[in-house]
Amino acid sequence: MLRFVFSILFLTQALAPTLASACEKAAYDAETREAIDGQDIERVEQILNDSQDLFDAGRRSADDLRCLFGQFEKMHPSTISFIEDWRAAYPTSVFAQTAQAFSLNAVSWQVRGPRDARDVYPAALRDFSELQSHAWGLAEAAYKARPRLVPASDALIMLSNPNGQSRRREEIVGAVMRADPNADPNAGTLSHATGLIMSGWAGHGRWSKTPAPPMPTVFRMLRKRL
C-alpha cells in the first residue's frame, strides 16, 4: 500500500506542470504584482476576472490562475494590507475571498510554526485554528459562487485537514474531475490532494500525530489517469 501511495505521489508530480517555470514566463504575473504594489484594487480585480473568463473559454490554463493567486501568499505587509482593502471594497468578490484565504493560511502557519501540536503554545494553536477557520469560510464561499475558479478549490483542498473537512475535500476533488474529466485542472488538483494522504506529506503530520484519512475519490481518479 505504501509503495502504491508513494508511486502515485511521484507520478502526479510528473503529471502536473512546473508552476514556478510557468509563472516566470507569465507577463500578466508581473502586471498583477505591479498592480498590487500600486494598490490598484480595480486593476487586480479586472486582471483576475479576465483571466478566469479566458480559462472558462479554454484559452488560459489552471496553472496560469495558480500563478496569479500565488502572489497573495507573500507575507509582505503591503500585500496583506492590499488584500484587506480589496475585501472591504469588493466584499463579495470571489477573487478577493480566495486571495484572503491563501493569505490567512500563510499567516496561520507563521503563527503556529512547523512543530507537532504538543510542542506549540496553546494560544498559538488557538490563533492558528481561528485563522484556518476564517480562511475555510472564505474559500468555501468563493468556490460555491464560482466552482470553476481553480484556486478556490485548491484552497479548500489545502485547508481541509486543519479544518477537519476530509469529506468535503473528497466532494470537491470529485466535482473538479467531473467538470473537467480530461482537462487542465486535473493534474494540479490531484497533486494537491495526494499531498494530504500521508502523515508528514503536508497532511495531518504537520499539526498532529493522527494519520491523514484515506481519500477513495482521489485513488479512483488517479487509477483512471495512470
C-alpha positions, 0 to 999 in steps of 0.5 A: 500500500505504501509503495502504491501511495508513494508511486502515485505521489511521484507520478502526479508530480510528473503529471502536473506542470512546473508552476514556478517555470510557468509563472516566470514566463507569465507577463500578466504575473508581473502586471498583477504584482505591479498592480498590487504594489500600486494598490490598484484594487480595480486593476487586480480585480479586472486582471483576475476576472479576465483571466478566469473568463479566458480559462472558462473559454479554454484559452488560459490554463489552471496553472496560469490562475495558480500563478496569479493567486500565488502572489497573495501568499507573500507575507509582505505587509503591503500585500496583506494590507492590499488584500484587506482593502480589496475585501472591504471594497469588493466584499463579495468578490470571489477573487478577493475571498480566495486571495484572503484565504491563501493569505490567512493560511500563510499567516496561520502557519507563521503563527503556529510554526512547523512543530507537532501540536504538543510542542506549540503554545496553546494560544498559538494553536488557538490563533492558528485554528481561528485563522484556518477557520476564517480562511475555510469560510472564505474559500468555501464561499468563493468556490460555491459562487464560482466552482470553476475558479481553480484556486478556490478549490485548491484552497479548500483542498489545502485547508481541509485537514486543519479544518477537519473537512476530509469529506468535503475535500473528497466532494470537491476533488470529485466535482473538479474531475467531473467538470473537467474529466480530461482537462487542465485542472486535473493534474494540479488538483490531484497533486494537491490532494495526494499531498494530504494522504500521508502523515508528514506529506503536508497532511495531518503530520504537520499539526498532529500525530493522527494519520491523514484519512484515506481519500477513495475519490482521489485513488479512483481518479488517479487509477483512471489517469495512470 
